[in-house]
Amino acid sequence: MNNTDIPRIRAWFEAYSGSFLTGDEMNDKNIRLKIDHSYRVLERMSDIADRLKLGGKKRSIALTCALLHDCGRFEQFEKYRTYADVRSENHGRLGVKVLEENDVLTDLTSKTAEIITKAVLLHNAKALPDNLTAEQRYFTELTRDADKIDIFNVVVEYYLDDDPLKDRTVVHNLPEGEDVCDEVFEEFMHEGHVTFDFMKSVVDFKVFQIGWVWDINNRAALRILSELGYVERIISLMPVTVRTTAVAERYRTFIQILDDEKRLSWTEISREKLHDCRIFSLYSSQRESSVGTTSTAYMIEAPDWVTIVPLIEKGGEDYFVMVRQYRHGSMDVTTEFPAGTLEPGEEPETAALRELQEETGYKAGRMTWLGSVNPNPAFLTNNFTAYLAEELTSTGTQNLDEHEYVDYDLIPVSEVVRRMGSGEYSNGTMLMALMYYLRESGKIKLD
């Protein structure tokens, strides 16, 4: 998937959603509500992607998930005249059906289509299932965050609407109320979340909504939500009591971490390239702290790189395809997973496939994104991405660069796990890649 898919999918969404406009005032008001919401979620996702520095394929997938997340809403309203899933059907599942019936994702790779499908299906789920891949979970969580930010916007607009005839199903026809009930107050103060069944008034419902903040997955999304001020506005629209004041303080204590980060942050004043090496550049950067002191930071700017965990089964046992090469930093031969840097404009997965074949002669029939991280944010500016490579076939031919001398071998997974981090298995980034693999394979359990 690339950036050119966004205009095509956006054109489909515009035509599809617009087809539900009939000229009937009540119908069109409700349809436009979800059209506008979808475009605002797209905008929020763009904001999140900017802060996470997502580009290329990752950005395209994130934006597509955001735009399409509520595509089941239009058929839901046409068929049931409600947006309440409990009185109709799950709009996430309905959205998947719409995408399949309209062949919206057929031009994408099966893996990319599956990521988007999962995000649409699960954006409104109470909790995410354990069987998602790391990549599916990543984009689904981003979609849930972007969606939730705009839901805060929608509920604030509802509370500010003084029309006595406004649709009270938004607040489930609850009475206004004067204070937080016992059950809601106790649960919120203890957990930060509230069970919906405890709701007795709109005041309770507002506390329930404030609890959504604890469900934001990504710090960038949390910052955007805080900056938009939606939660503080909901707090301002509650009656002032001892309990609502405690609720506000509970939220502000939680969100204080963002102010703490501002205090810890430095601002770049200027940057200078000191030395240009073959594979990286050294920069100095003048920085100013939050209290006005200045200092010089030194950074290594290098291309992003990928590490591939190639898995192959032989004789009933799992093996990794490992490479051995001399490392000039340690002045020793190491045993590692295949790895390499991205070419300018190259997608990480493309680089992973290329590096695997160049160093080992193996081609992969299936690649799975395991995770991405800055290998050392103290002075490195680039990202490291790990992939699991499966369905391997050997060409028997390496394609090495000049001055690159690499041997490869099949080593039992159990041996690599046992020895990683010591002796010849001394490359720290390989330990990160192995951890990602163990998490993806379920050998590291997450609550």
C-alpha positions in Angstrom: 0.0 0.0 0.0 1.2 3.5 -0.8 0.0 7.1 -0.5 -1.8 6.9 -3.8 -4.3 4.5 -2.3 -5.6 7.2 0.1 -7.3 9.3 -2.7 -8.8 6.2 -4.2 -10.2 5.0 -0.9 -11.3 8.5 0.1 -13.2 8.8 -3.2 -15.0 5.5 -2.6 -15.9 6.6 1.0 -17.2 9.9 -0.2 -19.4 8.3 -2.9 -20.5 5.5 -0.6 -21.4 7.6 2.4 -23.1 10.2 0.2 -25.3 7.6 -1.3 -27.2 7.4 2.0 -28.3 11.1 1.8 -31.9 11.1 0.8 -33.0 14.8 1.2 -35.0 13.9 4.3 -33.8 16.3 7.1 -33.8 13.8 9.9 -32.1 11.1 7.9 -29.4 13.4 6.4 -28.6 15.0 9.8 -27.8 11.6 11.2 -25.8 10.5 8.1 -23.8 13.7 8.0 -23.0 13.2 11.7 -21.1 10.1 10.9 -19.6 11.4 7.7 -18.2 14.4 9.6 -17.0 12.2 12.4 -15.1 10.0 10.0 -13.3 12.9 8.5 -12.5 14.3 11.9 -11.1 11.0 13.0 -9.0 11.0 9.8 -7.7 14.4 10.8 -6.9 13.2 14.4 -5.1 10.2 13.0 -3.0 12.5 10.7 -2.1 14.5 13.9 -1.1 11.3 15.7 0.9 10.1 12.7 2.8 13.5 12.5 3.8 13.2 16.1 4.9 9.6 15.7 6.7 10.5 12.5 4.9 7.8 10.6 5.5 8.0 6.9 5.1 5.9 3.7 3.1 2.7 4.1 2.6 3.0 7.8 1.0 6.4 7.5 -1.2 5.2 4.6 -2.5 2.3 6.6 -3.2 4.4 9.7 -5.1 7.0 7.7 -7.1 4.3 5.9 -8.1 2.7 9.2 -9.3 6.0 10.5 -11.4 6.9 7.4 -13.0 3.5 7.2 -13.5 2.7 10.9 -17.2 3.7 10.9 -18.2 2.7 7.4 -20.7 0.2 8.9 -22.7 3.1 10.5 -24.5 4.2 7.3 -26.1 0.8 6.6 -26.8 0.5 10.3 -28.8 3.7 10.4 -30.6 3.0 7.1 -31.6 -0.5 8.2 -32.4 0.2 11.9 -32.8 4.0 12.3 -30.4 3.9 15.2 -26.7 4.0 16.0 -27.1 1.9 19.1 -25.4 -1.5 18.6 -27.5 -3.0 21.4 -30.7 -2.2 19.4 -29.3 -3.2 16.0 -26.0 -5.0 15.3 -22.3 -4.5 15.9 -21.3 -1.7 13.6 -17.6 -3.0 13.5 -18.7 -6.3 12.0 -21.1 -4.5 9.7 -18.2 -2.3 8.5 -16.2 -5.4 7.6 -19.1 -6.7 5.6 -19.4 -3.4 3.7 -15.7 -3.4 2.9 -15.9 -7.0 1.6 -19.1 -6.5 -0.5 -17.7 -3.3 -2.1 -14.2 -4.8 -2.8 -12.7 -1.7 -1.1 -9.4 -3.4 -0.1 -9.0 -5.8 -3.0 -6.1 -3.8 -4.6 -4.1 -4.1 -1.3 -1.9 -6.9 -0.2 -3.7 -9.5 1.9 -1.7 -8.6 4.9 -2.5 -4.9 4.6 -6.1 -5.6 4.0 -6.2 -7.8 7.1 -4.7 -5.0 9.2 -7.4 -2.5 8.1 -10.1 -5.1 8.5 -9.1 -5.9 12.1 -9.0 -2.2 12.9 -12.5 -1.7 11.5 -13.8 -4.8 13.3 -12.3 -4.1 16.7 -12.3 -0.3 16.9 -15.4 -0.5 19.1 -14.6 -3.7 21.0 -14.6 -3.7 24.8 -11.1 -5.3 24.8 -8.7 -6.5 22.1 -8.2 -10.3 21.6 -4.9 -11.9 22.4 -4.5 -13.4 18.9 -3.7 -10.2 17.0 -0.3 -9.8 15.4 1.8 -7.0 16.8 1.1 -5.0 13.6 -2.6 -5.5 13.8 -2.7 -4.5 17.4 -0.6 -1.4 16.7 -2.9 0.0 14.0 -6.1 -1.1 15.8 -4.9 0.8 18.9 -4.1 3.9 16.9 -7.6 3.7 15.3 -9.3 3.4 18.7 -7.3 6.4 20.0 -8.2 8.7 17.1 -11.8 7.6 17.3 -12.0 8.2 21.0 -10.5 11.7 20.7 -13.4 12.8 18.4 -16.0 11.0 20.5 -15.0 13.3 23.3 -15.6 16.2 20.9 -19.0 14.9 20.0 -20.2 14.5 23.6 -18.9 17.9 24.5 -20.9 19.4 21.6 -24.0 17.5 22.9 -23.6 18.8 26.4 -23.2 22.4 25.1 -26.3 22.1 22.9 -29.2 23.8 24.8 -31.9 22.6 22.5 -34.6 21.1 24.8 -35.6 18.7 22.0 -32.1 17.2 21.4 -31.9 13.5 21.2 -31.3 12.2 24.8 -30.5 8.7 23.6 -26.9 10.0 23.5 -27.0 9.9 27.3 -29.2 6.8 27.3 -32.2 8.9 28.5 -30.6 9.2 32.0 -31.9 12.0 34.4 -29.5 14.9 34.9 -28.6 14.1 38.5 -27.0 16.3 41.1 -23.9 14.2 42.1 -21.9 11.0 41.4 -23.6 7.9 42.8 -21.7 5.7 45.3 -20.9 2.9 42.9 -19.5 5.1 40.1 -17.5 7.2 42.5 -15.9 4.3 44.2 -15.0 2.5 41.0 -13.6 5.6 39.3 -11.5 6.6 42.2 -10.1 3.1 42.5 -9.8 2.0 38.9 -10.1 5.1 36.7 -12.8 3.2 34.8 -16.5 2.8 35.5 -18.8 -0.1 34.7 -21.6 1.1 32.5 -24.3 -0.8 34.4 -23.7 1.5 37.4 -25.0 4.6 35.6 -27.9 6.4 37.4 -27.6 9.9 36.0 -25.9 12.1 33.4 -23.4 13.1 36.0 -22.4 9.4 36.4 -22.2 9.2 32.6 -19.8 12.1 32.4 -17.6 10.4 35.0 -17.8 7.2 32.8 -16.6 9.2 29.8 -13.7 10.8 31.7 -12.7 7.2 32.5 -12.1 6.7 28.7 -8.8 8.6 29.1 -7.4 5.5 30.8 -8.1 3.6 27.6 -5.9 5.8 25.4 -3.1 3.6 24.2 -0.6 6.0 22.7 1.1 8.9 24.4 0.9 11.1 21.3 -2.9 10.6 21.3 -3.1 11.4 25.0 -1.2 14.7 24.4 -3.6 15.7 21.6 -6.6 14.9 23.7 -5.2 17.0 26.6 -4.4 19.9 24.3 -7.9 19.9 22.9 -9.3 20.4 26.4 -12.4 18.1 25.9 -12.1 16.4 29.3 -11.7 19.7 31.2 -14.8 21.0 29.4 -16.8 17.9 30.6 -15.5 18.6 34.1 -16.7 22.2 33.9 -20.2 21.0 32.9 -20.6 18.9 36.0 -22.1 20.2 39.3 -19.5 21.2 41.8 -19.5 18.8 44.7 -17.0 17.1 46.9 -17.2 14.0 44.7 -17.0 15.7 41.3 -14.0 17.7 42.6 -12.3 14.5 43.6 -13.0 13.1 40.2 -11.4 16.1 38.5 -8.4 15.8 40.7 -8.1 12.1 39.9 -8.0 12.9 36.2 -5.6 15.8 36.6 -3.2 13.6 38.7 -3.2 11.1 35.9 -2.7 13.6 33.1 0.1 15.4 35.1 2.6 13.1 33.4 2.3 15.2 30.3 3.2 18.4 32.2 6.1 16.5 33.7 7.3 15.6 30.3 7.2 19.3 29.2 9.4 20.1 32.3 11.9 17.4 31.2 12.0 18.4 27.5 14.6 20.5 25.6 14.1 22.7 22.6 16.5 22.7 19.7 18.0 26.1 18.9 20.4 25.2 16.1 22.0 22.1 14.5 25.4 21.7 12.8 26.8 18.7 10.8 30.3 18.0 12.2 31.3 15.0 10.2 29.9 12.9 7.3 30.9 9.3 7.5 30.0 6.5 5.0 27.1 5.1 7.0 26.3 7.9 9.4 26.7 11.6 10.1 27.7 13.3 13.4 25.7 16.4 14.4 25.9 18.9 17.3 22.7 20.5 18.5 22.3 23.5 20.7 19.4 22.8 23.1 17.5 24.9 25.7 15.8 23.3 28.7 12.4 24.2 30.1 14.1 26.4 32.7 16.2 28.3 30.2 19.6 26.6 30.6 21.5 25.7 27.4 23.7 22.7 26.5 25.2 21.0 23.4 24.0 17.6 22.5 25.7 15.3 20.0 23.8 12.9 17.8 24.5 10.2 15.2 22.1 10.5 12.2 21.9 7.2 10.2 19.4 5.5 8.0 16.8 3.4 9.6 17.7 -0.3 9.7 15.9 -3.6 9.8 16.6 -7.0 11.4 15.1 -10.2 10.1 14.3 -13.2 12.2 14.3 -16.0 9.6 12.5 -19.1 10.9 12.6 -22.5 9.2 11.5 -26.0 10.2 13.8 -28.9 9.5 13.4 -32.5 10.7 10.7 -31.5 13.1 12.8 -28.8 14.8 12.7 -25.0 14.4 15.8 -23.2 13.3 16.9 -19.6 12.8 19.0 -18.6 9.8 21.8 -16.8 11.4 24.8 -14.9 9.9 28.4 -14.6 11.1 30.5 -11.6 10.3 33.3 -9.4 11.7 32.2 -6.3 13.6 34.7 -3.4 13.6 33.3 -1.9 16.8 33.9 -5.0 18.9 36.8 -6.2 16.7 35.3 -9.7 16.8 33.1 -12.1 14.8 29.5 -12.2 16.0 26.5 -14.4 15.3 23.4 -12.4 14.5 20.1 -12.3 12.6 20.4 -10.9 9.1 20.2 -7.1 9.2 20.8 -3.9 7.1 19.9 -0.3 6.4 17.1 1.1 4.3 17.9 2.6 0.9 16.5 6.2 0.4 12.7 6.0 0.1 12.7 2.3 0.7 9.9 0.7 2.9 11.2 -1.3 5.9 9.6 -4.6 4.7 11.2 -4.2 1.2 14.6 -3.6 2.9 14.1 -6.7 5.1 13.3 -8.9 2.1 16.3 -7.6 0.2 18.8 -7.9 3.1 17.6 -11.5 3.9 18.2 -12.6 0.3 21.5 -10.7 0.0 23.1 -12.1 3.2 21.7 -15.6 3.2 20.3 -16.4 -0.3 16.9 -17.1 1.3 13.6 -15.7 0.0 10.6 -15.3 2.4 7.1 -16.1 1.4 5.7 -14.4 4.5 6.9 -11.4 6.5 5.4 -10.4 9.8 6.2 -7.0 11.4 7.3 -7.6 15.0 8.0 -4.1 16.2 9.9 -0.8 15.8 12.1 1.1 18.3 14.8 3.6 18.6 17.8 1.4 19.5 19.4 4.1 21.6 17.6 7.4 21.9 20.4 9.0 23.9 22.3 9.8 20.7 20.8 7.9 17.8 18.1 9.5 15.6 17.0 6.4 13.6 14.6 3.5 14.1 15.2 -0.2 14.2 12.4 -2.5 12.9 12.2 -6.3 13.3 10.4 -8.7 11.0 9.7 -12.4 11.2 10.5 -14.2 7.9 8.7 -17.5 7.2 8.0 -19.8 4.3 11.7 -19.6 3.3 13.2 -21.0 0.1 16.9 -20.9 -0.6 18.4 -19.6 -3.9 21.8 -20.8 -2.7 23.4 -17.5 -3.7 24.4 -14.5 -1.6 24.7 -11.0 -3.0 27.1 -9.2 -0.7 28.4 -5.7 -0.9 32.1 -4.9 -1.4 34.0 -5.5 1.8 31.1 -7.5 3.2 32.1 -11.0 4.3 29.2 -13.0 5.7 28.6 -16.7 6.4 25.3 -18.1 7.4 24.0 -21.2 9.1 20.9 -22.8 10.5 21.0 -22.8 14.3 18.3 -24.3 16.6 15.9 -21.7 18.1 16.5 -23.2 21.5 20.3 -22.6 21.2 19.9 -19.0 20.1 17.5 -18.3 22.9 19.9 -19.9 25.4 23.0 -18.1 24.2 21.7 -14.7 23.0 23.3 -11.8 24.9 26.7 -13.5 25.6 29.8 -14.6 23.8 29.4 -14.4 20.0 25.8 -13.4 20.4 26.8 -10.0 21.7 24.8 -7.6 19.4 22.2 -5.9 21.7 19.8 -5.2 18.8 19.6 -8.9 18.2 18.3 -9.4 21.7 15.5 -6.9 21.0 14.6 -8.8 17.8 14.5 -12.1 19.7 12.3 -10.5 22.4 9.9 -9.3 19.7 9.8 -12.8 18.2 9.2 -14.5 21.5 6.3 -12.1 22.2 4.8 -12.6 18.8 5.0 -16.4 19.1 3.3 -16.4 22.5 6.4 -17.6 24.4 6.3 -14.3 26.4 2.9 -14.0 27.9 1.3 -10.5 28.2 -1.6 -9.8 30.6 
